[in-house]
Amino acid sequence: MRAKARVAILISGGGTNMAALLYASRAPSCPYEVVLVASNNPDAAGLTLAAAEGIATFALSHKGMTREDHDTAMDQAIRASGADHVALAGYMRILTPGFVRGWEGRMLNIHPSLLPKYKGLHTHQRALEAGDKVGGCSVHLVTAELDDGPVLGQTEVAILPGDTEDTLAARVLIAEHQLYARTLSDYVARESDPDWIIAKVGELALALPETDARPSHGAPGWRVGGDKTGKYFAYVSVHHHGEEAIALLVKTSGSDEQAALIDQDPELYYLPKFYAPSGWIAIRLDTGRTDWDHIADWLARSWRSVAPKRLTKMMDIAAEF
């Protein structure tokens, strides 16, 4: 059974979106669990609720600290919790680029507007002043630019005659509670979807020089070196030959390295059926915690092991500049 994704939630106040994410996680079918609630405000009411619900908490006031030092401390606490993803839920801090880079593709935020409309603050008042017929909320990936990351989900909320900033905000908050848990669940679960995994591996593999995709014995595969003389450097095994895992198969230097890798991390590496005698190793891709930089490194190394020398020489020359 695939382990649940581990989520750390950052808050600054009452934490109603945090509570919605937490209670949604209690459903047996939910693909994530909350492992930490952290705040820049030691008096945040959401911390009291999280602690009462048995969730680990961390609080560190940002007052008197540089933004970089505070983000570093928050990052250390998040990583110590074992979190795979970060959910911002009313965290009223502009994050440093370094913090954002460290969680690229794994940090989500909820914003009370239909992005790209009304980034920043006072979203409901701006929607009312513009005469909009609907407001709403968006869940997006966090990037260095404020409220600018790819939108993962949105919910529209009707603006009623006589609405004020407060009445509209109250209805949008209900929508936020529904949208955030659903979108977070879908996002963390995508890494167990075979089609998504194959597409992700393909994106990384085809970024290498002179590569092409070609299935082999029912498994997606990638080659280097041309149509007639190309050699395979990677496969994705989706329960191939009766194996329970979804895994990337790449070339190693031989049996000694295979054994060392399995000894190092038996939950990540294993010997694939039929391919192992030829020096291939399998790297699991269905844990929900795939380190895609690690996968990209393995693809590049496996590519190099079979690529024509003219290509590897070109890569070596390029690396010198």
N, C-alpha and C positions, 0 to 999 in steps of 0.2 A: 504493500500500500504506500502511495506517494506521501511523503511528509508534508504537513501544512507549511505554507510560506510564513515566515516570521516577520511581523510588522512592528515597527516602533512609531508611536504617534507623538507629534510635537504640538503643544498647546500653549496658550498664554492666559486663558481665562476659564470660563465655566466648563468648556469642553463638551458641549452638546453633540457636536459631530464626532468627537472621540467616543462618547457614550454610544452613539448609533453604530459606529464601527465595532466597538467592543461587544455589544449585545448581538449584532449580526454574526460575529465570529463564534458565538456559542452554538449555532446550528451545526449539527453533525456534518452536513454537506458543505459547509463553508470551507474554502480552500486556504484560508489564512487564520493565524492566531496572533493575538496582541501580546508582545513580550515586554514592552516598555512603554510608559507614558512619561514624557520629559517636558520640562517647561523652563523658560527664562524667568518665570515669576513664581517664587517659592510659595506665594499665597494663592495661587490659582486653585479655584474650587475643584477643577477637574482632577487635580492630583489626589484630593481627598476621596473622590468617588472611585478613581482607579485603585487606590490602595485598599478601599473597602471591598472591591471586587477581586482582590488577590493579585493585582497586576503590579509588577515592579515599577517604581517611580524614581525619577531623578530631577532635581531642581537646582538651577544655578542662576542667580541674578546676573544680568548683563551689566549692571551698574558698576562703573569703575573699571570695566574691562574693555580692551579693544575688541572690535568686531571679530577680528581673526582669532584672538585668544578664546573668546567665548565660543565661536563655532568649533574650534579645535576640541574644546572640552566637551561640547555636546556630541561631536562626532565620536570621540573616544567612548562616551557612555553608550551611544547607540551600538557601536561595534562590539563592545563588551557584552551587550545583551544578546548578541547572536542574530540581530535583525538582518533580514534580506532586503526589506523595503522600508521606506520612510513615508508616512502619511502626515502632511501638514494639515492641521485642523484648528484654524484660528491662531496660528503661530504668527505673532505680529512682529516679525523680525525680517529685514532684508538680508538674505544669506550671501555670504562671500562666494566669489567664483570658485575658490578652491573646494569649499564644502559642496557646492552644486556638482562640480566635476566628479567628486568622490562617490556620488550617488546617481550619476548620470543614468537615466533609463530606469531608475529604481526609486524615484521620489515623486510622489503625487501631491497635488494641492486641490482644494475645493475653493471656488471663487463665486461670489454671489452676483454674477451677471452672465449673459450669453456672450462669452468671448467670441470674437475680439472686441466686442463693445465694452466700454467702461472698465478698463483696467484700473487697478488702484483702489482708492477709497470712495465712499459716498455713492456707491453704484445705484442704489435704489432711488435716491433723490435725483440723480442724473437721468435715470430712465423716465421718471415722472416729468421732469422739466422738458425732456425731449418729446413728450407726448406719445411715448411708445404704448402699444396695445398689450405687449407682453414683457415681463421681466424673466428672470430665471437664474439658473446656476450652471456651472461648468466644472468638470474635473479635468485636469490637464497635467501633463508631465512638467516638472520644474526644470527650467533652464535659467541661465544667468540673467536674462532680461525679465523684468517683473511681469508676471501673468502672461507670458508669451509662448510657453511650451505647447507642443501638440495637444489638441483637445481630444480626450478619450470618451467623453460623454456629456450630454446636456439635457436639462429638463426645462421646458417653458412653463411659466406661471402667469396666468391672466392678470392684467392690471384692471382693477375694478373702479367704477366711478367713485370719486371721493377718497380713493386710497391716499394714505400718507406714507412717508418713508417707513414708519414703524409698522403699519399694517401690512404693507407689501413685504417688508423684511420678515415678518412672522410667517407668512405663507411660503416664501422662498426657503426659509429655514427647514420647513417640513419637507420640501422637495430635496434639499441638500441631504437630509438624513437618509432618504431613500436612494438617491443617486450615488452617493459616495460609496456605500457598502457594496452596491451592485457593481459599480465600475471597478473598484479595487478587486473584488472577487474575480471578475472577468480578466483583469489584467494579470494578476498573479497566476491564474490558471492557464494562461496561454502557453506557458513553457512546458506543459504536458500534452499539448496538441501536436500530434505528429506532423501535420501539414505546416504548422508554424515553425517547428524545429527544422524540418527539411529546408524550408525557405530561408531560414536564418543561416544555416550551414552553407547553403548555396550562395547566398550573398557574400559570405566571407571567402568561400572557395573561388568564386568567379572574379573576385577582386585581384587574384594573383595572375601573373602574366601567362597568356596563351593557354587558358584553361577552358574546358567545355564540360557540360553536364551530359552524362550518358548512363542510363540504368544498366546494371549488370546482375543477371540471375535474380531479377525481381527487386533489387535494392538500388536506391538512388546512388549514383556515383559521379565522381569528378576526375577528369584526366588532364594531363598536360602534355604538349608536344605535337599536336596536330591530329587530323582525322584518321590517318592510316597508321601512324607510328606512336600515337599517344599512349601514355601509361597512367594507370589509376593511382591516385595519391590519397583518395578518401572515399569512404562509403558511409551511408547512414543505414544502420540496421534497425528496422522497426519490427521487433519481435521475430526477427528472421531466424529460420531453422529452429523455431520453438522457444527461443530465448525470451525471457520475461522483460528484458530491458529495451529501451530505445537508446541507441549508442552511436557515437562516431567511431569509425574504424580508420586508424592511421598507421603508417609504417614506423617501426622502431629499428634499432640497430641489431636486434636479435633477442634470443631467449634470456640472456642475462639482464638486459634492460627490462624486458617484460616482467620478469620475476621481481626486480627491484621496484617497479612501479606498483605492482599489486601489493607488495609488502608495505610500501609507503602509504597507500590508500586503497584498501580492498573494497571500499564502498563506491569508489569512483572508477577504478580500472578492473578489467577482467579479460580473460583470454577468449576471443570469439571463436565459435565453432568453425572449422575448416580453414579459417584465415590465420589462426595463431601459428601453425608450423612455418608459415612464410614471413613471420616477423611482425604481424599486425597486432595492435592492441586495441581494445574497445574502451571508450570513455563514455560513461553514462551521461545522457542528455535529458533525462526525465526526472531528475531530482527536484526540479523547481528552483535550484540554486546554481545553475550553470554559470561558470565564470567564462564569459564569451571572449575575453582577452586571452585567456588560457587556451581556449579552443582555436582562436585565430593563430596563436603561436604554434600550436601543433599542426595546423593545416599548412602553415608556411614551411615548417620543418619537413613534413612529409612530402610536400611539393618539391622541395629542394632535393630530397633523396632520389627522386626519379626524373627530375627535369633535365632536359639537354644541357650540356655544359655551357653552350653559348648563352643560355638564359641565366644560369647561376652566375656566370662571369659578369653579365650585365647588372645583376642585382648587387654583386659585390662592389662593382665600380660605383653604382648609384649610392651605396651605403657610405662610401668614403666622402661624399659631398654633403 
